Amino acid sequence: MSQTRKTPAGHGTRPSLPVLLTALAVILVAVNLRPGASSVGPVLAELQAGLGIGATAAGVLTALPGLTFAVVGALAVAVSRKAGINGSILLALAAIAAGLLLRSLVNSAALFLLLTVLAFAGMAVGNILVPAFIKRHGGARLALMNSIYGTTLALGATLPLLLGGVLAGGDPNGWRLSLGIWGAAALVAFIPWTLVAVKTGRDVVAGEQRQRRGMKMRSSRTAVALSIFFGVQSMHAYVQFGWAAQIYRDAGLEQGQAGLMAAIIAALGIPGGLIMPALVARSSRLRFYIAGLGVLMLAGYSGLLLAPATLPWLWALCLGLAGFAFPTALALITARSREPRTTARLSGFIQPVGYLLAALGPFAIGALHDVSGSWTLPLAILLGSAVVMVGAGIRAAAPVYVDDELETAPKAR
């Protein structure tokens, strides 16, 4: 049987999900928030041939995740005020399932892009609202739920990269199965999430207290610092996903070896998702860990700049470990907010900034490479931005709650 807990601000009682059901609900959503984006890469050539998509349209397709996450993510909290947190996540899963399934069946490039936007819109809503769901139902297991969330996100991004070619099977139309199967996975998740939504009711947590209606999230220094930390690390992650393999290839590594280095960087997100939420919840030395992540990032980029082919695995290892900043930022969203409504608002404030940088960063780095003719200037800029990331992360890690800063901030007029 489920328990009930008092809601803040005297809103009566609300159902509290059992730990196992909460964990299952988080897993079912999180595993579906990345495959729509990462599944395209392994079959991009076959997709272009099958739909007649040119290089420009392919470039738009690769930019859609970050752009859609930024634009729709900014609206997710407003959506949750109407449908509730759980109802909004349920709608998000429906959008993901419909978009990914239908796009694998169409023959029109324009319709494929439109359905892709639909799926990414669902993922954007999930990105913003799952931390609020965890804050509400995680209870004493908050660090565990954050670990499950971060790890499953990384797993969901990695599986399509590993299975994409296998699922396609060398068939010219195999890309349809390779992409569509992830829509089926979202549809499977939709069914138990219907039960979660029914069990917990509307579950509104997003910004309904009148006394805070005038409080702008940017008045919280912790929120601003966390926004910068999340944004810059997101930019680095997508730059690495997009360009790390090419940097290695330009340094003389073979295609397979360069791809392996990029896979090392991505795969280290899985242990990062397990480790960092526990440190965020329990360690009093979090700022030192964040500084250490910055040192690893500086070492990785310095290696790529000065001797990329000498110890390529070492630079990949450094960058992959530095990528622990992503689960750190996700865990800080819940750790630096007291109430679920603040968690939702904080998530909605932070993540659109991060994904906008994630969309623009790879383009900017690629443009700098084209203009300069080498990777020296892009890598130098990445080194400088790593310092900015660490500074913001150290401030965000301070034991301060965003709720408290909003209480003491002057009301916006």
BATI-741023 format. One line per 10 residues: number of its first residue (from 1); for each residue x, y, z of C-alpha. Coordinates in nm, 2 decimals, m for minus. Example, Ala and Ser with C-alpha at 12.3 -4.5 7.8 and 13.67 -1.06 7.14 Angstrom:
// BATI-741023
1	1.23:m0.45:0.78 ~ 1.37:m0.11:0.71
//
This chain:
// BATI-741023
1	0.00:0.00:0.00 ~ 0.11:0.35:m0.07 ~ 0.16:0.61:0.20 ~ 0.04:0.96:0.21 ~ 0.23:1.28:0.30 ~ 0.14:1.63:0.36 ~ 0.18:1.86:0.07 ~ 0.35:2.20:0.12 ~ 0.14:2.51:0.18 ~ m0.15:2.31:0.32
11	m0.26:2.14:0.00 ~ m0.38:1.83:0.19 ~ m0.23:1.49:0.14 ~ m0.09:1.32:m0.17 ~ 0.01:0.96:m0.25 ~ 0.37:0.86:m0.20 ~ 0.49:0.59:m0.43 ~ 0.68:0.29:m0.29 ~ 1.05:0.29:m0.35 ~ 1.06:0.02:m0.61
21	0.77:0.17:m0.81 ~ 0.94:0.51:m0.80 ~ 1.27:0.36:m0.92 ~ 1.09:0.17:m1.20 ~ 0.90:0.49:m1.30 ~ 1.23:0.68:m1.32 ~ 1.40:0.41:m1.52 ~ 1.11:0.38:m1.77 ~ 1.13:0.75:m1.84 ~ 1.50:0.81:m1.83
31	1.59:0.53:m2.07 ~ 1.36:0.69:m2.33 ~ 1.50:1.05:m2.30 ~ 1.81:1.00:m2.53 ~ 1.77:0.72:m2.79 ~ 1.57:0.94:m3.02 ~ 1.88:1.16:m3.06 ~ 2.16:0.91:m3.04 ~ 2.00:0.64:m3.26 ~ 2.03:0.86:m3.58
41	2.41:0.87:m3.59 ~ 2.48:0.50:m3.67 ~ 2.24:0.49:m3.96 ~ 2.26:0.85:m4.08 ~ 2.40:0.76:m4.42 ~ 2.13:0.50:m4.48 ~ 1.87:0.75:m4.36 ~ 1.99:1.01:m4.60 ~ 1.98:0.77:m4.89 ~ 1.64:0.64:m4.80
51	1.47:0.98:m4.77 ~ 1.69:1.18:m5.00 ~ 1.81:1.40:m4.72 ~ 2.10:1.62:m4.82 ~ 2.39:1.74:m4.60 ~ 2.20:2.06:m4.49 ~ 1.90:1.87:m4.37 ~ 2.12:1.62:m4.20 ~ 2.29:1.91:m4.02 ~ 1.95:2.04:m3.91
61	1.87:1.69:m3.78 ~ 2.18:1.68:m3.57 ~ 2.10:2.02:m3.42 ~ 1.73:1.94:m3.34 ~ 1.79:1.77:m3.00 ~ 1.96:2.07:m2.84 ~ 1.73:2.33:m3.00 ~ 1.41:2.15:m2.92 ~ 1.52:2.07:m2.56 ~ 1.59:2.44:m2.51
71	1.27:2.58:m2.66 ~ 1.02:2.32:m2.53 ~ 1.20:2.27:m2.21 ~ 1.14:2.64:m2.12 ~ 0.76:2.57:m2.15 ~ 0.76:2.24:m1.95 ~ 0.69:2.39:m1.61 ~ 0.39:2.59:m1.76 ~ 0.26:2.26:m1.91 ~ 0.29:2.09:m1.57
81	0.07:2.35:m1.41 ~ m0.22:2.23:m1.63 ~ m0.16:1.86:m1.64 ~ 0.05:1.80:m1.33 ~ 0.40:1.65:m1.31 ~ 0.29:1.29:m1.37 ~ 0.03:1.38:m1.64 ~ 0.29:1.58:m1.82 ~ 0.55:1.30:m1.82 ~ 0.28:1.06:m1.94
91	0.20:1.30:m2.23 ~ 0.58:1.33:m2.29 ~ 0.61:0.95:m2.33 ~ 0.31:0.95:m2.57 ~ 0.48:1.21:m2.78 ~ 0.81:1.02:m2.78 ~ 0.64:0.70:m2.88 ~ 0.43:0.85:m3.15 ~ 0.72:1.06:m3.30 ~ 0.98:0.78:m3.30
101	0.74:0.51:m3.43 ~ 0.58:0.72:m3.70 ~ 0.91:0.87:m3.83 ~ 1.04:0.52:m3.90 ~ 0.75:0.46:m4.14 ~ 0.73:0.78:m4.34 ~ 0.89:0.85:m4.68 ~ 0.89:1.23:m4.66 ~ 1.20:1.41:m4.53 ~ 0.99:1.70:m4.41
111	0.75:1.47:m4.22 ~ 1.04:1.28:m4.08 ~ 1.18:1.61:m3.93 ~ 0.84:1.71:m3.80 ~ 0.79:1.38:m3.62 ~ 1.14:1.40:m3.49 ~ 1.06:1.74:m3.34 ~ 0.75:1.59:m3.18 ~ 0.96:1.31:m3.02 ~ 1.22:1.56:m2.90
121	0.95:1.78:m2.75 ~ 0.84:1.49:m2.54 ~ 1.20:1.43:m2.43 ~ 1.24:1.80:m2.34 ~ 0.94:1.78:m2.10 ~ 1.08:1.47:m1.94 ~ 1.42:1.63:m1.90 ~ 1.27:1.92:m1.70 ~ 1.01:1.73:m1.49 ~ 1.17:1.40:m1.39
131	1.39:1.58:m1.13 ~ 1.07:1.73:m0.98 ~ 0.92:1.38:m0.98 ~ 1.23:1.25:m0.80 ~ 1.22:1.53:m0.55 ~ 0.86:1.46:m0.46 ~ 0.87:1.08:m0.44 ~ 1.24:1.01:m0.37 ~ 1.21:1.07:0.00 ~ 1.51:0.93:0.20
141	1.63:0.76:m0.12 ~ 1.68:1.08:m0.31 ~ 2.05:1.02:m0.39 ~ 1.97:0.66:m0.50 ~ 1.70:0.79:m0.74 ~ 1.93:1.05:m0.88 ~ 2.19:0.78:m0.94 ~ 1.93:0.56:m1.11 ~ 1.82:0.86:m1.32 ~ 2.17:0.97:m1.43
151	2.29:0.61:m1.50 ~ 1.98:0.53:m1.70 ~ 2.01:0.85:m1.91 ~ 2.37:0.75:m2.00 ~ 2.26:0.39:m2.08 ~ 1.98:0.52:m2.30 ~ 2.22:0.73:m2.49 ~ 2.48:0.45:m2.53 ~ 2.25:0.15:m2.63 ~ 2.15:0.29:m2.97
161	2.51:0.36:m3.05 ~ 2.60:0.00:m2.97 ~ 2.30:m0.16:m3.14 ~ 2.22:0.07:m3.43 ~ 2.43:m0.10:m3.69 ~ 2.33:m0.45:m3.56 ~ 1.96:m0.36:m3.58 ~ 2.00:m0.22:m3.93 ~ 2.16:m0.55:m4.04 ~ 2.31:m0.41:m4.36
171	1.97:m0.38:m4.52 ~ 1.92:m0.04:m4.70 ~ 1.59:m0.01:m4.52 ~ 1.72:m0.15:m4.19 ~ 1.74:0.21:m4.06 ~ 1.37:0.20:m4.01 ~ 1.39:m0.09:m3.76 ~ 1.70:0.07:m3.60 ~ 1.51:0.39:m3.53 ~ 1.16:0.26:m3.48
181	1.24:0.01:m3.20 ~ 1.31:0.30:m2.96 ~ 0.96:0.43:m3.03 ~ 0.83:0.09:m2.93 ~ 1.03:0.11:m2.61 ~ 0.86:0.44:m2.52 ~ 0.52:0.28:m2.59 ~ 0.60:0.00:m2.35 ~ 0.70:0.26:m2.09 ~ 0.37:0.45:m2.15
191	0.15:0.17:m2.01 ~ 0.29:0.14:m1.65 ~ 0.33:0.52:m1.64 ~ m0.05:0.54:m1.70 ~ m0.08:0.35:m1.37 ~ 0.16:0.59:m1.20 ~ m0.04:0.89:m1.31 ~ m0.36:0.74:m1.19 ~ m0.22:0.63:m0.86 ~ m0.07:0.97:m0.77
201	m0.33:1.20:m0.93 ~ m0.26:1.54:m1.08 ~ 0.05:1.59:m0.85 ~ 0.10:1.96:m0.91 ~ 0.43:2.09:m0.77 ~ 0.52:2.37:m1.01 ~ 0.51:2.72:m0.88 ~ 0.16:2.77:m0.74 ~ 0.24:2.96:m0.42 ~ 0.12:3.32:m0.45
211	0.39:3.46:m0.23 ~ 0.65:3.33:m0.48 ~ 0.48:3.42:m0.80 ~ 0.68:3.74:m0.83 ~ 1.01:3.57:m0.75 ~ 1.24:3.53:m1.06 ~ 1.47:3.24:m1.05 ~ 1.76:3.46:m1.18 ~ 1.75:3.64:m0.84 ~ 1.91:3.33:m0.69
221	2.29:3.33:m0.73 ~ 2.29:2.95:m0.68 ~ 2.04:2.91:m0.97 ~ 2.24:3.13:m1.20 ~ 2.57:2.95:m1.11 ~ 2.41:2.61:m1.16 ~ 2.27:2.73:m1.49 ~ 2.62:2.83:m1.61 ~ 2.77:2.50:m1.48 ~ 2.50:2.29:m1.65
231	2.52:2.49:m1.97 ~ 2.89:2.48:m2.02 ~ 2.92:2.11:m1.94 ~ 2.64:2.04:m2.18 ~ 2.83:2.23:m2.45 ~ 3.14:2.03:m2.38 ~ 2.95:1.70:m2.39 ~ 2.79:1.77:m2.73 ~ 3.12:1.91:m2.87 ~ 3.29:1.58:m2.77
241	3.01:1.37:m2.91 ~ 3.03:1.56:m3.24 ~ 3.40:1.63:m3.29 ~ 3.62:1.41:m3.06 ~ 3.64:1.13:m3.32 ~ 3.73:1.37:m3.60 ~ 4.00:1.54:m3.38 ~ 4.16:1.20:m3.33 ~ 4.13:1.11:m3.70 ~ 4.29:1.44:m3.80
251	4.57:1.35:m3.56 ~ 4.63:1.03:m3.76 ~ 4.42:0.76:m3.58 ~ 4.23:0.52:m3.79 ~ 3.85:0.55:m3.80 ~ 3.79:0.25:m3.58 ~ 4.04:0.36:m3.32 ~ 3.90:0.72:m3.32 ~ 3.55:0.59:m3.28 ~ 3.67:0.38:m2.98
261	3.81:0.69:m2.81 ~ 3.48:0.87:m2.86 ~ 3.30:0.57:m2.72 ~ 3.52:0.57:m2.41 ~ 3.42:0.93:m2.34 ~ 3.05:0.86:m2.38 ~ 3.05:0.53:m2.18 ~ 3.21:0.68:m1.87 ~ 2.88:0.86:m1.82 ~ 2.73:0.54:m1.69
271	2.96:0.50:m1.38 ~ 2.94:0.88:m1.34 ~ 2.56:0.85:m1.30 ~ 2.61:0.60:m1.02 ~ 2.88:0.78:m0.83 ~ 2.82:1.15:m0.84 ~ 2.47:1.18:m0.69 ~ 2.58:1.00:m0.38 ~ 2.88:1.24:m0.35 ~ 2.65:1.54:m0.40
281	2.41:1.41:m0.13 ~ 2.67:1.31:0.13 ~ 3.01:1.48:0.07 ~ 3.12:1.80:0.24 ~ 3.41:1.82:m0.01 ~ 3.19:1.85:m0.33 ~ 3.37:2.17:m0.44 ~ 3.70:1.99:m0.44 ~ 3.56:1.71:m0.65 ~ 3.43:1.97:m0.90
291	3.77:2.13:m0.91 ~ 3.91:1.79:m0.98 ~ 3.67:1.74:m1.27 ~ 3.80:2.07:m1.41 ~ 4.16:1.95:m1.38 ~ 4.07:1.63:m1.57 ~ 3.90:1.83:m1.85 ~ 4.20:2.07:m1.88 ~ 4.43:1.77:m1.90 ~ 4.22:1.60:m2.17
301	4.19:1.90:m2.39 ~ 4.56:1.98:m2.34 ~ 4.65:1.63:m2.45 ~ 4.44:1.67:m2.76 ~ 4.61:2.00:m2.83 ~ 4.97:1.90:m2.77 ~ 4.99:1.52:m2.84 ~ 4.66:1.38:m2.95 ~ 4.80:1.06:m3.10 ~ 5.06:0.99:m2.83
311	4.84:0.87:m2.55 ~ 4.49:0.89:m2.71 ~ 4.32:0.66:m2.45 ~ 4.45:0.88:m2.17 ~ 4.30:1.20:m2.31 ~ 3.97:1.01:m2.37 ~ 3.98:0.88:m2.02 ~ 4.03:1.23:m1.88 ~ 3.75:1.38:m2.08 ~ 3.52:1.09:m1.99
321	3.58:1.13:m1.62 ~ 3.54:1.51:m1.65 ~ 3.20:1.43:m1.79 ~ 3.10:1.33:m1.44 ~ 3.00:1.70:m1.43 ~ 2.67:1.61:m1.60 ~ 2.53:1.38:m1.33 ~ 2.67:1.63:m1.07 ~ 2.46:1.91:m1.22 ~ 2.15:1.69:m1.24
331	2.19:1.59:m0.87 ~ 2.24:1.95:m0.77 ~ 1.90:2.05:m0.91 ~ 1.74:1.84:m0.64 ~ 2.00:1.89:m0.37 ~ 1.99:2.27:m0.39 ~ 1.61:2.30:m0.37 ~ 1.39:2.22:m0.08 ~ 1.04:2.18:m0.23 ~ 0.94:1.99:m0.55
341	0.78:2.31:m0.70 ~ 1.12:2.49:m0.67 ~ 1.29:2.18:m0.82 ~ 1.06:2.20:m1.12 ~ 1.12:2.58:m1.16 ~ 1.50:2.54:m1.12 ~ 1.51:2.26:m1.37 ~ 1.31:2.46:m1.61 ~ 1.54:2.76:m1.56 ~ 1.87:2.57:m1.60
351	1.82:2.31:m1.87 ~ 1.70:2.52:m2.16 ~ 2.02:2.73:m2.12 ~ 2.23:2.41:m2.12 ~ 2.07:2.26:m2.43 ~ 2.08:2.58:m2.62 ~ 2.46:2.58:m2.57 ~ 2.46:2.21:m2.65 ~ 2.30:2.30:m2.99 ~ 2.52:2.60:m3.07
361	2.85:2.48:m2.92 ~ 2.93:2.21:m3.18 ~ 2.84:2.45:m3.47 ~ 3.07:2.72:m3.32 ~ 3.36:2.48:m3.27 ~ 3.32:2.34:m3.62 ~ 3.31:2.69:m3.77 ~ 3.62:2.79:m3.58 ~ 3.80:2.49:m3.71 ~ 3.69:2.57:m4.07
371	3.81:2.93:m4.03 ~ 4.14:2.86:m3.86 ~ 4.22:2.54:m4.05 ~ 4.33:2.35:m3.73 ~ 4.20:2.24:m3.39 ~ 4.43:2.48:m3.20 ~ 4.19:2.77:m3.16 ~ 3.88:2.55:m3.09 ~ 4.07:2.35:m2.82 ~ 4.20:2.67:m2.67
381	3.85:2.81:m2.63 ~ 3.73:2.48:m2.48 ~ 4.02:2.51:m2.23 ~ 3.91:2.86:m2.13 ~ 3.54:2.76:m2.10 ~ 3.64:2.47:m1.87 ~ 3.77:2.73:m1.62 ~ 3.43:2.91:m1.64 ~ 3.25:2.58:m1.58 ~ 3.45:2.50:m1.27
391	3.41:2.84:m1.12 ~ 3.03:2.82:m1.16 ~ 3.03:2.46:m1.03 ~ 3.21:2.56:m0.72 ~ 2.96:2.83:m0.65 ~ 2.66:2.60:m0.72 ~ 2.81:2.34:m0.49 ~ 2.79:2.58:m0.19 ~ 2.55:2.45:0.08 ~ 2.28:2.70:m0.01
401	1.91:2.64:m0.10 ~ 1.76:2.82:m0.39 ~ 1.43:2.84:m0.20 ~ 1.60:3.05:0.07 ~ 1.76:3.28:m0.18 ~ 1.42:3.34:m0.34 ~ 1.26:3.41:0.00 ~ 1.51:3.69:0.07 ~ 1.52:3.83:m0.29 ~ 1.32:4.15:m0.37
411	1.00:4.07:m0.56 ~ 1.01:4.13:m0.93 ~ 0.78:4.41:m1.05
//
